């Protein structure tokens, strides 16, 4: 009986060792020295999606390949402007959310990610993997980089434009420079919102926002095209005039009352608010 138990234990141990050995060799094709980063989500039993950790020497080799790869610097824009790896694009870690990124339209593209020391690059790489990018390679920080660095390059920060989609037409609005509009942009950066807007007073369409925004109320007489925050949690599109204490979020460009009424119609209407970015 003892002999049989010993033999069964030996077979089980051999199976476990074989399984562990297989897990350690699971890497992307052509990435011999890549350490696969797989972690468990603390809040669930599902595993986080995968990205690959590589050495900076391996990153240099991959940068020489003509495979359509992109180098992503996830530091702040001022850090990027002070010195970055040639050819890298700046996508700050703080701006990576849960949606695909305009500069990264291909989910299967090879993406090489770095930051200053390696902390933000790991966070960003995981977020990119969670979005659905399948070839994300993180290689640490520029403080350890021994290759070429582009210094003191001036870059323009992208500017957010508010996009308002009605069933009949798409409008573009210039955002105000206040804390209300800035918070609105931050929240819209994660995902667009669709709101059911209703007529009120014969001069506006109004809807409840899914969040509370900071107020910067001043006495305003609205004009057609004004996008207004009311009470911190309601958004209105004005097609007429009204005077009250409001916070102006944006103004729709190149439109008038007639065009707005035609696009918004009478009664309730579904309107989508989103962002586009321009240099």
C-alpha positions as CSV (number, residue, x, y, z in Angstrom):
1,X,0.0,0.0,0.0
2,X,2.8,2.5,0.9
3,X,4.5,1.7,-2.4
4,X,1.3,2.5,-4.3
5,X,0.9,5.8,-2.5
6,X,4.5,6.8,-3.1
7,X,4.1,6.0,-6.9
8,X,0.9,8.1,-7.1
9,X,2.6,11.0,-5.4
10,X,5.6,10.8,-7.7
11,X,3.3,10.9,-10.8
12,X,1.4,13.9,-9.4
13,X,4.6,15.8,-8.7
14,X,5.9,15.1,-12.2
15,X,2.6,16.4,-13.7
16,X,2.9,19.6,-11.7
17,X,6.5,20.2,-12.7
18,X,5.6,19.7,-16.3
19,X,2.7,22.2,-16.1
20,X,4.9,24.8,-14.4
21,X,7.5,24.3,-17.1
22,X,4.9,24.9,-19.8
23,X,3.7,28.1,-18.2
24,X,7.2,29.6,-18.0
25,X,7.8,29.1,-21.7
26,X,4.5,30.7,-22.8
27,X,5.6,33.8,-24.7
28,X,4.8,35.7,-27.9
29,X,6.4,34.4,-31.1
30,X,9.9,35.8,-31.6
31,X,10.2,37.2,-28.1
32,X,12.8,34.8,-26.6
33,X,13.7,36.9,-23.6
34,X,10.3,38.2,-22.8
35,X,8.8,37.8,-19.3
36,X,5.1,37.4,-19.6
37,X,3.2,39.5,-17.0
38,X,0.1,37.8,-15.8
39,X,-1.6,38.8,-12.6
40,X,-4.9,38.1,-10.9
41,X,-7.4,40.8,-10.5
42,X,-7.8,41.4,-6.7
43,X,-11.5,42.1,-7.1
44,X,-12.5,39.0,-9.2
45,X,-11.4,35.5,-10.0
46,X,-10.6,36.4,-13.7
47,X,-7.1,37.0,-14.8
48,X,-5.9,40.3,-16.1
49,X,-5.1,40.4,-19.8
50,X,-1.4,40.0,-20.7
51,X,1.3,42.4,-21.7
52,X,5.0,41.5,-22.1
53,X,8.0,42.8,-20.1
54,X,11.3,43.0,-22.0
55,X,14.7,44.3,-21.5
56,X,15.8,47.6,-23.1
57,X,18.3,45.7,-25.3
58,X,15.4,43.6,-26.6
59,X,13.4,46.8,-27.2
60,X,16.3,48.3,-29.2
61,X,16.3,45.2,-31.4
62,X,12.5,45.4,-31.9
63,X,12.8,49.1,-32.8
64,X,15.0,48.1,-35.8
65,X,12.3,45.8,-37.2
66,X,10.1,47.1,-40.1
67,X,6.9,45.8,-38.6
68,X,4.8,48.9,-38.1
69,X,5.6,49.1,-34.4
70,X,5.0,52.3,-32.4
71,X,7.0,53.5,-29.4
72,X,4.8,55.1,-26.7
73,X,6.1,57.5,-24.1
74,X,3.5,57.5,-21.2
75,X,5.1,60.4,-19.2
76,X,3.6,63.9,-19.1
77,X,3.9,66.1,-22.2
78,X,6.4,68.4,-20.5
79,X,8.6,65.4,-19.6
80,X,8.4,64.1,-23.2
81,X,9.3,67.6,-24.5
82,X,12.4,67.6,-22.3
83,X,13.8,64.5,-23.9
84,X,12.4,61.3,-25.4
85,X,13.3,58.3,-27.5
86,X,13.4,59.1,-31.3
87,X,10.1,58.3,-33.0
88,X,8.1,58.0,-29.8
89,X,4.7,59.4,-29.5
90,X,3.4,60.9,-26.2
91,X,0.3,59.3,-24.7
92,X,0.3,60.2,-21.0
93,X,-0.6,57.3,-18.6
94,X,-3.3,59.5,-17.0
95,X,-5.1,59.9,-20.4
96,X,-5.3,56.1,-21.0
97,X,-8.8,54.9,-20.1
98,X,-11.0,52.0,-21.2
99,X,-11.5,53.0,-24.9
100,X,-9.3,52.6,-27.9
101,X,-6.8,55.4,-28.5
102,X,-6.9,57.4,-31.7
103,X,-3.1,57.2,-32.1
104,X,-3.3,53.4,-31.7
105,X,-6.0,52.3,-34.2
106,X,-4.7,48.7,-34.6
107,X,-5.3,46.3,-31.7
108,X,-2.6,43.9,-33.1
109,X,0.1,46.6,-33.6
110,X,3.4,46.1,-31.7
111,X,3.4,48.8,-29.0
112,X,6.7,49.5,-27.1
113,X,5.9,51.3,-23.9
114,X,8.3,53.3,-21.5
115,X,8.1,56.1,-19.0
116,X,10.7,57.7,-16.6
117,X,11.5,54.9,-14.2
118,X,9.2,52.0,-15.2
119,X,6.3,52.5,-12.8
120,X,3.9,54.3,-15.1
121,X,4.8,52.2,-18.1
122,X,3.7,49.1,-16.3
123,X,0.4,50.7,-15.4
124,X,-0.1,52.0,-18.9
125,X,0.9,48.6,-20.5
126,X,-1.7,46.8,-18.4
127,X,-4.4,49.4,-19.3
128,X,-3.6,48.9,-23.0
129,X,-3.8,45.2,-22.6
130,X,-7.2,45.5,-20.8
131,X,-8.5,47.7,-23.7
132,X,-7.7,44.8,-26.1
133,X,-4.2,45.6,-27.5
134,X,-2.5,42.2,-27.9
135,X,1.1,43.1,-28.6
136,X,2.1,45.4,-25.8
137,X,5.8,45.4,-24.7
138,X,6.9,47.3,-21.6
139,X,10.6,48.1,-21.3
140,X,11.1,50.3,-18.3
141,X,12.3,53.9,-17.9
142,X,14.2,56.4,-19.9
143,X,16.5,57.0,-17.0
144,X,18.1,53.7,-17.9
145,X,18.1,54.2,-21.6
146,X,21.6,54.1,-23.3
147,X,20.4,54.9,-26.8
148,X,19.7,58.1,-28.6
149,X,17.4,60.8,-27.0
150,X,15.7,63.7,-28.7
151,X,16.1,66.8,-26.5
152,X,14.0,69.9,-26.1
153,X,11.5,69.3,-28.8
154,X,8.5,71.6,-28.6
155,X,5.1,69.9,-28.9
156,X,1.6,71.2,-29.0
157,X,-0.9,69.8,-26.6
158,X,-4.0,68.4,-28.4
159,X,-7.1,70.5,-28.0
160,X,-10.5,68.9,-27.1
161,X,-13.4,69.7,-29.3
162,X,-17.0,68.9,-28.1
163,X,-18.9,66.8,-30.6
164,X,-22.7,66.9,-30.4
165,X,-24.6,64.3,-32.4
166,X,-28.3,64.7,-33.0
167,X,-30.4,62.3,-35.2
168,X,-30.3,64.9,-38.0
169,X,-26.8,66.5,-37.7
170,X,-23.4,66.6,-36.0
171,X,-22.3,69.9,-34.4
172,X,-18.8,70.9,-33.2
173,X,-18.5,73.2,-30.2
174,X,-15.6,75.2,-28.7
175,X,-15.1,74.5,-25.0
176,X,-14.8,77.2,-22.4
177,X,-11.6,77.6,-20.3
178,X,-13.0,77.0,-16.8
179,X,-12.9,74.2,-14.3
180,X,-16.4,73.0,-15.2
181,X,-15.5,72.4,-18.9
182,X,-12.2,70.9,-17.9
183,X,-14.0,68.3,-15.6
184,X,-16.5,67.7,-18.4
185,X,-13.6,66.9,-20.8
186,X,-12.0,64.6,-18.3
187,X,-15.1,62.6,-17.8
188,X,-16.0,62.5,-21.5
189,X,-12.5,61.3,-22.3
190,X,-13.4,57.9,-20.8
191,X,-16.6,57.4,-22.8
192,X,-19.3,59.3,-24.8
193,X,-22.7,59.9,-23.2
194,X,-26.1,59.7,-24.7
195,X,-28.8,61.8,-23.1
196,X,-32.6,62.2,-23.6
197,X,-33.1,66.0,-24.0
198,X,-36.4,67.7,-23.5
199,X,-37.7,71.2,-24.4
200,X,-38.0,73.8,-21.7
201,X,-39.2,77.3,-21.9
202,X,-39.3,77.5,-25.6
203,X,-35.6,78.3,-25.8
204,X,-33.6,75.3,-24.8
205,X,-33.2,71.5,-24.7
206,X,-32.2,70.1,-21.3
207,X,-31.1,66.8,-19.8
208,X,-29.7,65.4,-16.6
209,X,-26.0,64.7,-16.6
210,X,-24.7,61.4,-15.1
211,X,-22.3,63.4,-12.9
212,X,-22.1,66.5,-10.8
213,X,-19.7,69.2,-12.3
214,X,-18.2,72.1,-10.5
215,X,-20.1,75.4,-11.1
216,X,-18.7,78.7,-12.3
217,X,-21.9,80.6,-12.5
218,X,-22.1,84.1,-13.8
219,X,-25.0,86.3,-15.1
220,X,-25.4,85.2,-18.7
221,X,-27.7,86.1,-21.6
222,X,-27.6,83.0,-23.8
223,X,-27.4,83.0,-27.6
224,X,-28.3,80.1,-29.9
225,X,-25.6,77.5,-29.8
226,X,-24.6,78.0,-26.1
227,X,-24.0,74.8,-24.2
228,X,-24.8,75.6,-20.5
229,X,-24.3,73.8,-17.2
230,X,-27.3,74.4,-14.8
231,X,-27.3,73.5,-11.1
232,X,-24.1,71.5,-11.6
233,X,-25.9,68.4,-12.9
234,X,-27.9,69.5,-16.0
235,X,-26.8,70.3,-19.5
236,X,-28.7,72.5,-21.9
237,X,-28.4,73.4,-25.5
238,X,-29.9,76.9,-26.2
239,X,-31.6,77.7,-29.5
240,X,-33.0,81.0,-28.0
241,X,-32.2,83.7,-25.5
242,X,-32.4,83.5,-21.7
243,X,-30.8,85.5,-18.9
244,X,-29.8,83.7,-15.6
245,X,-26.9,82.6,-13.5
246,X,-25.3,79.8,-15.5
247,X,-22.0,78.2,-16.2
248,X,-21.1,78.2,-19.9
249,X,-19.4,74.9,-21.0
250,X,-19.1,75.5,-24.8
251,X,-20.5,77.2,-27.8
252,X,-21.6,75.4,-31.0
253,X,-19.7,76.8,-34.0
254,X,-21.3,78.2,-37.2
255,X,-25.0,77.7,-36.5
256,X,-28.1,79.6,-35.8
257,X,-31.5,79.2,-34.1
258,X,-33.1,77.7,-37.2
259,X,-30.5,75.1,-37.8
260,X,-30.5,74.1,-34.2
261,X,-34.3,73.7,-34.1
262,X,-34.3,71.7,-37.3
263,X,-31.6,69.3,-35.9
264,X,-33.1,69.0,-32.4
265,X,-36.7,68.8,-33.5
266,X,-39.8,69.1,-31.2
267,X,-40.3,67.0,-28.2
268,X,-37.7,64.7,-26.7
269,X,-34.5,63.9,-28.6
270,X,-31.5,61.6,-28.0
271,X,-28.2,63.6,-28.2
272,X,-24.7,62.1,-27.9
273,X,-21.8,64.2,-26.4
274,X,-18.3,63.1,-27.2
275,X,-14.8,64.5,-27.8
276,X,-12.5,64.8,-30.8
277,X,-8.9,66.0,-30.5
278,X,-7.0,68.4,-32.7
279,X,-3.4,69.5,-32.6
